[in-house]
Amino acid sequence: MRVAYVTPFDARTLSVPNNWSGTGYYIAQAIKQQSVSLDYIGPLEDRLPLRILGKCKSRYYKILRKNYVKYIEPLVLKDYAAQISKKIRYSQPDIVFSASSDSVAYLECDQPITFWADATFANLIDFYPAYSNLCKESLKTAHLTQNISLEKSKLAIYSSEWAAQTAINYYNADPKKVKVVPFGANIESIKSIDEIRASIEARPIDKCKLLFLGVDWFRKGGDVALEVAKRLNDSGLNTELTLVGCQPPDQEPLPSFVKPLGFISKASTDGKSKIYQLIADSHFLILPSIADCTPIVFCEANALGVPCISRRVGGIPTMIKDDLNGKLFDRDADPSEYCEYIHNVFTDYAKYKELALSAFHEYESRLNWRVAGKAVKELLMSIV
């Protein structure tokens, strides 16, 4: 089976910007490891006149205090379709497979088209800041683009039930062609069960180490993470909170139990190793997001035997299952609920170790690229 893999960016490398935090690269690797012949159709060129058009529209709508989404501009997507069409006429693949739904919306070809995405536009609108307060043009274009891509695709693969159900319920997509395959952990060095056991045993039993890892303080729930750490310490449980990626926006001195490390880039080997070591040294990854699709960092934490604490929003419930690899709370849950759970698990350390090993099992059984790649290959084979 020969697959044309469509991405606007260069999915051959992790070093380029806008590579979907590396997920585009790992999707390619997951498919190739299933003995599938992969033709890279990307990066797609953003031609100068269309870039100028996008900038002009963005400035115009900014004056009107509205947001405009440049990458779904129909002229851009039609140009993408022309580029893809030209390339696949040369390579003659069996399937056209895209890492997003919008890039193939206007593609006309004889091959079956499919995509693997983490959300529909209906999921994103008024969920993420960048998709809030949209101009009428972008709102109309977003839904039109999603409808077109769902209608012409033979398969619509999503990384969560949340996204898949929205495709069916909001866009009336055929349930038979909507599938769910979670993403895997963007991690190269896979630990053995013995290494994971040793890592869990090395964590201190007299200090609960929480890790907050995100670049958007409010969207990722940093305020809740900080309040949880404060209350745990006030209750008598010695707790440390490490912040990576961002820190509170106010200028007040942070409590002594908070370790702000700033932004650490995963683009370098040293940065990636440091982040993975910080995860492995922690008891819990706490990321109480108010908006998220399917954060890959949860898979990475589980790969290192670390349970995750988050909210029941977006696609997160597909990844985190209560008391198997972490715990989810309602969006309006009081921080005391987080504290009670963490306190009860940590003070019964045998229970904590069981949860940490269970988190690793969830990674091994369903939250890795090997499992994901195998599932996607089987789906692709079904439409050839």
C-alpha positions as CSV (number, residue, x, y, z in Angstrom):
1,M,0.0,0.0,0.0
2,R,1.3,3.4,-1.1
3,V,0.1,6.4,1.0
4,A,0.5,10.1,0.1
5,Y,0.9,11.8,3.4
6,V,-0.3,15.5,3.2
7,T,1.0,18.1,5.6
8,P,1.3,21.9,5.2
9,F,4.6,21.7,7.0
10,D,7.7,19.4,6.5
11,A,6.9,16.2,8.4
12,R,10.2,14.7,7.7
13,T,11.9,16.5,10.6
14,L,11.2,17.7,14.1
15,S,13.3,20.8,13.7
16,V,10.9,22.9,11.7
17,P,8.4,25.3,13.2
18,N,4.6,24.6,13.0
19,N,5.1,20.9,12.9
20,W,2.1,20.4,15.2
21,S,4.4,20.1,18.2
22,G,6.1,17.1,16.5
23,T,2.9,15.1,16.1
24,G,3.0,15.4,12.3
25,Y,6.5,13.8,12.3
26,Y,5.4,11.0,14.7
27,I,2.3,10.2,12.6
28,A,4.6,9.6,9.6
29,Q,6.9,7.4,11.6
30,A,4.0,5.4,13.0
31,I,2.7,4.7,9.5
32,K,6.1,3.8,8.1
33,Q,6.8,1.4,10.9
34,Q,3.8,-0.6,9.7
35,S,5.6,-1.4,6.4
36,V,3.6,1.2,4.6
37,S,5.2,3.1,1.7
38,L,4.9,6.8,2.5
39,D,5.2,9.7,0.0
40,Y,5.6,13.0,1.7
41,I,3.3,15.6,0.1
42,G,4.6,18.6,2.0
43,P,5.5,21.2,2.9
44,L,2.9,22.9,0.9
45,E,3.9,26.3,-0.4
46,D,2.2,29.5,0.9
47,R,2.4,31.6,-2.2
48,L,3.2,35.3,-1.8
49,P,-0.1,36.8,-3.2
50,L,-2.1,34.6,-0.9
51,R,0.1,35.5,2.1
52,I,-0.5,39.1,1.3
53,L,-4.3,38.5,1.1
54,G,-4.3,36.8,4.5
55,K,-2.3,39.6,6.1
56,C,-4.6,42.3,4.6
57,K,-7.7,40.5,5.8
58,S,-6.2,39.9,9.3
59,R,-5.5,43.6,9.6
60,Y,-8.9,44.6,8.3
61,Y,-10.7,42.4,10.8
62,K,-8.4,43.5,13.6
63,I,-9.7,47.0,13.1
64,L,-13.2,45.6,13.5
65,R,-11.9,43.8,16.7
66,K,-12.6,40.4,15.2
67,N,-10.4,37.4,14.6
68,Y,-9.7,36.0,11.1
69,V,-8.4,32.5,10.5
70,K,-5.9,32.7,7.6
71,Y,-5.2,29.1,7.0
72,I,-8.8,28.2,6.0
73,E,-9.0,30.9,3.4
74,P,-10.7,29.1,0.4
75,L,-8.2,30.5,-2.1
76,V,-5.3,29.1,0.1
77,L,-6.9,25.7,0.4
78,K,-7.7,25.5,-3.3
79,D,-4.1,26.3,-4.1
80,Y,-3.1,23.6,-1.6
81,A,-5.4,21.2,-3.5
82,A,-3.7,22.1,-6.8
83,Q,-0.2,21.4,-5.3
84,I,-1.3,18.1,-3.9
85,S,-3.0,17.0,-7.1
86,K,0.1,17.8,-9.1
87,K,2.3,15.7,-6.8
88,I,0.0,12.7,-6.5
89,R,-0.3,12.5,-10.3
90,Y,3.4,11.8,-10.3
91,S,3.6,9.4,-7.3
92,Q,0.3,7.6,-8.0
93,P,-0.5,6.5,-4.4
94,D,-3.3,4.2,-3.3
95,I,-4.6,6.6,-0.7
96,V,-4.3,10.3,0.2
97,F,-3.9,10.6,3.9
98,S,-3.8,14.1,5.6
99,A,-2.7,15.2,9.1
100,S,-5.7,17.6,9.1
101,S,-9.0,17.9,7.4
102,D,-8.7,21.3,5.9
103,S,-5.7,20.7,3.6
104,V,-7.6,18.2,1.5
105,A,-11.0,20.0,1.6
106,Y,-10.8,21.0,-2.1
107,L,-8.8,18.1,-3.4
108,E,-10.2,16.2,-6.4
109,C,-8.6,12.9,-7.1
110,D,-9.4,9.3,-8.0
111,Q,-7.8,8.0,-4.8
112,P,-9.7,7.7,-1.5
113,I,-9.1,10.6,0.9
114,T,-8.8,10.3,4.6
115,F,-7.5,12.4,7.5
116,W,-6.4,12.1,11.1
117,A,-7.2,15.1,13.3
118,D,-7.7,16.1,16.9
119,A,-10.8,18.3,16.5
120,T,-13.5,19.6,14.2
121,F,-13.9,23.3,13.7
122,A,-17.1,23.1,15.8
123,N,-14.9,21.8,18.7
124,L,-12.5,24.7,18.4
125,I,-14.8,27.7,17.9
126,D,-15.1,29.6,21.2
127,F,-13.1,26.9,22.9
128,Y,-9.6,28.2,22.1
129,P,-8.7,31.9,22.3
130,A,-7.6,31.9,18.7
131,Y,-11.0,30.7,17.6
132,S,-13.0,33.0,19.7
133,N,-14.7,36.2,18.5
134,L,-14.3,35.1,14.9
135,C,-15.5,37.3,12.1
136,K,-18.6,36.0,10.1
137,E,-16.4,35.2,7.1
138,S,-14.2,32.8,9.2
139,L,-17.2,31.2,10.9
140,K,-18.8,30.5,7.6
141,T,-15.6,29.3,6.0
142,A,-14.7,27.1,8.9
143,H,-18.0,25.1,8.9
144,L,-18.1,25.0,5.1
145,T,-14.5,23.6,5.0
146,Q,-15.3,21.0,7.6
147,N,-18.5,19.9,5.8
148,I,-16.7,19.5,2.5
149,S,-13.8,17.5,3.9
150,L,-16.1,15.2,5.9
151,E,-18.3,14.6,2.9
152,K,-15.5,13.7,0.4
153,S,-13.3,11.7,2.9
154,K,-13.7,7.9,2.9
155,L,-12.4,7.9,6.5
156,A,-12.4,10.6,9.2
157,I,-10.1,9.5,12.0
158,Y,-10.0,11.5,15.2
159,S,-7.9,11.3,18.3
160,S,-10.8,11.4,20.7
161,E,-14.5,10.5,21.1
162,W,-15.2,14.2,21.7
163,A,-14.1,15.2,18.2
164,A,-15.6,12.1,16.5
165,Q,-19.0,12.6,18.1
166,T,-19.0,16.3,17.0
167,A,-18.3,15.2,13.4
168,I,-21.3,13.0,13.6
169,N,-23.7,15.1,15.7
170,Y,-22.8,18.6,14.4
171,Y,-21.8,17.9,10.8
172,N,-24.0,14.9,10.2
173,A,-21.0,12.8,9.1
174,D,-21.7,9.1,8.4
175,P,-20.9,7.3,11.7
176,K,-19.6,4.3,9.7
177,K,-16.6,6.3,8.4
178,V,-15.8,8.2,11.6
179,K,-13.2,6.4,13.7
180,V,-11.3,7.1,16.9
181,V,-7.5,6.4,17.2
182,P,-5.7,8.2,20.1
183,F,-2.3,9.7,19.4
184,G,0.8,8.3,21.0
185,A,3.6,9.7,23.1
186,N,6.2,11.8,21.2
187,I,9.1,10.0,22.9
188,E,11.9,8.0,21.4
189,S,13.4,6.2,24.3
190,I,11.0,3.6,25.5
191,K,11.5,2.4,29.1
192,S,11.1,-1.2,30.2
193,I,8.8,-2.1,33.0
194,D,11.8,-2.7,35.3
195,E,13.1,0.8,34.5
196,I,9.7,2.3,35.2
197,R,9.5,0.4,38.5
198,A,12.9,1.7,39.5
199,S,11.9,5.3,38.5
200,I,8.7,5.0,40.7
201,E,10.7,3.7,43.6
202,A,13.2,6.5,43.3
203,R,10.5,9.2,43.9
204,P,10.5,10.5,47.4
205,I,7.8,9.3,49.9
206,D,8.1,12.4,52.1
207,K,7.4,15.0,49.4
208,C,4.6,15.0,46.8
209,K,6.1,16.4,43.6
210,L,3.7,18.0,41.1
211,L,4.7,19.1,37.6
212,F,2.9,21.7,35.6
213,L,4.0,21.7,32.0
214,G,2.4,24.2,29.6
215,V,3.0,27.5,27.8
216,D,-0.4,29.0,28.4
217,W,-0.9,29.6,32.2
218,F,-4.7,30.2,32.2
219,R,-5.8,27.8,29.5
220,K,-3.7,25.0,30.9
221,G,-5.1,25.6,34.5
222,G,-1.9,26.9,36.1
223,D,-4.0,28.9,38.6
224,V,-5.7,25.7,39.8
225,A,-2.4,23.8,40.0
226,L,-0.9,26.5,42.2
227,E,-3.9,26.7,44.5
228,V,-3.9,22.9,44.8
229,A,-0.2,22.9,45.8
230,K,-0.9,25.7,48.3
231,R,-3.7,23.8,50.0
232,L,-1.9,20.5,50.1
233,N,1.0,22.2,51.9
234,D,-1.5,24.0,54.3
235,S,-3.1,20.6,55.0
236,G,0.3,19.2,56.1
237,L,1.3,17.3,53.0
238,N,4.8,18.5,52.0
239,T,4.3,19.4,48.3
240,E,6.5,20.8,45.6
241,L,5.2,22.3,42.4
242,T,7.5,22.6,39.4
243,L,6.5,25.0,36.6
244,V,7.8,24.5,33.1
245,G,6.8,26.6,30.1
246,C,5.3,29.5,31.9
247,Q,4.6,31.0,35.3
248,P,1.9,33.1,37.0
249,P,1.5,36.5,35.2
250,D,1.4,38.5,38.4
251,Q,4.6,39.9,39.9
252,E,4.1,38.6,43.5
253,P,6.9,36.4,44.8
254,L,6.1,32.8,44.4
255,P,5.9,30.6,47.5
256,S,9.0,28.6,48.4
257,F,7.4,25.3,47.4
258,V,7.2,26.5,43.8
259,K,10.1,25.9,41.4
260,P,9.7,28.0,38.2
261,L,12.0,26.7,35.4
262,G,10.7,28.8,32.6
263,F,10.5,27.6,29.0
264,I,12.5,24.5,28.1
265,S,12.6,23.7,24.4
266,K,12.1,20.1,23.2
267,A,13.7,21.0,19.9
268,S,17.1,20.2,21.4
269,T,18.2,16.8,22.7
270,D,19.3,18.4,26.1
271,G,15.9,20.2,26.5
272,K,13.9,17.1,25.6
273,S,16.0,15.0,28.1
274,K,15.5,17.5,30.8
275,I,11.8,17.6,30.4
276,Y,11.5,13.8,30.4
277,Q,13.6,13.6,33.5
278,L,11.4,16.2,35.2
279,I,8.4,14.1,34.4
280,A,10.0,10.9,35.6
281,D,10.9,12.5,38.9
282,S,7.4,13.7,39.5
283,H,4.5,11.9,41.3
284,F,1.8,13.6,39.2
285,L,1.6,15.7,36.1
286,I,-1.1,18.3,37.0
287,L,-2.6,20.1,34.0
288,P,-6.2,21.2,34.8
289,S,-6.8,22.6,31.3
290,I,-10.0,24.6,30.6
291,A,-9.5,23.9,26.8
292,D,-7.5,21.1,25.2
293,C,-8.0,18.6,22.4
294,T,-5.6,15.7,23.1
295,P,-2.4,16.8,24.9
296,I,0.4,14.5,23.9
297,V,2.1,15.3,27.2
298,F,-0.3,13.0,29.0
299,C,0.9,10.1,26.9
300,E,4.5,11.1,27.6
301,A,3.8,11.2,31.3
302,N,2.2,7.8,31.3
303,A,5.2,6.4,29.2
304,L,7.3,7.4,32.3
305,G,4.9,5.9,34.8
306,V,3.4,9.2,35.9
307,P,-0.3,9.6,36.5
308,C,-2.1,12.8,35.2
309,I,-4.4,15.1,36.9
310,S,-6.7,17.2,34.7
311,R,-10.2,18.3,33.8
312,R,-13.0,16.5,32.0
313,V,-12.9,18.8,28.9
314,G,-12.3,18.4,25.2
315,G,-10.6,15.1,24.1
316,I,-8.9,14.5,27.5
317,P,-11.4,11.9,28.7
318,T,-10.2,9.6,25.8
319,M,-6.7,9.8,27.2
320,I,-7.1,9.8,30.9
321,K,-9.3,7.2,32.6
322,D,-10.1,7.7,36.3
323,D,-7.9,5.6,38.6
324,L,-6.2,3.9,35.7
325,N,-3.7,6.5,34.6
326,G,-4.8,9.6,36.5
327,K,-7.9,11.4,37.6
328,L,-10.2,13.9,35.8
329,F,-12.4,16.6,37.5
330,D,-15.3,18.6,36.3
331,R,-14.5,22.1,35.0
332,D,-16.1,23.8,38.0
333,A,-14.6,21.4,40.6
334,D,-13.2,23.1,43.6
335,P,-9.4,22.7,44.2
336,S,-10.2,20.9,47.4
337,E,-11.4,18.0,45.3
338,Y,-8.0,17.7,43.6
339,C,-6.4,18.0,47.0
340,E,-8.5,15.2,48.5
341,Y,-7.7,12.8,45.7
342,I,-3.9,13.5,45.6
343,H,-3.7,13.3,49.4
344,N,-5.6,10.0,49.6
345,V,-3.4,8.4,46.9
346,F,-0.1,9.8,48.0
347,T,-0.5,8.9,51.7
348,D,-1.3,5.3,50.7
349,Y,1.9,4.9,48.8
350,A,1.2,1.3,47.8
351,K,-1.9,2.7,46.1
352,Y,0.2,5.4,44.4
353,K,2.7,2.9,43.1
354,E,-0.2,0.8,41.7
355,L,-1.6,3.8,40.0
356,A,1.8,4.8,38.5
357,L,2.3,1.3,37.1
358,S,-1.2,1.3,35.8
359,A,-0.5,4.6,34.0
360,F,2.5,2.9,32.3
361,H,0.3,0.0,31.3
362,E,-2.2,2.5,29.7
363,Y,0.7,3.9,27.6
364,E,1.9,0.4,26.6
365,S,-1.6,-0.8,25.7
366,R,-3.1,2.2,23.9
367,L,-1.3,5.5,24.1
368,N,1.7,4.8,22.0
369,W,2.5,5.3,18.3
370,R,3.0,1.6,17.6
371,V,-0.6,0.8,18.6
372,A,-1.9,3.9,16.9
373,G,0.0,3.1,13.6
374,K,-1.3,-0.4,13.5
375,A,-4.9,0.7,14.0
376,V,-4.6,3.4,11.3
377,K,-3.0,0.9,8.9
378,E,-5.9,-1.5,9.3
379,L,-8.4,1.4,8.7
380,L,-6.5,2.4,5.6
381,M,-6.4,-1.1,4.3
382,S,-10.2,-1.3,4.6
383,I,-10.7,1.4,2.0
384,V,-8.1,0.5,-0.6
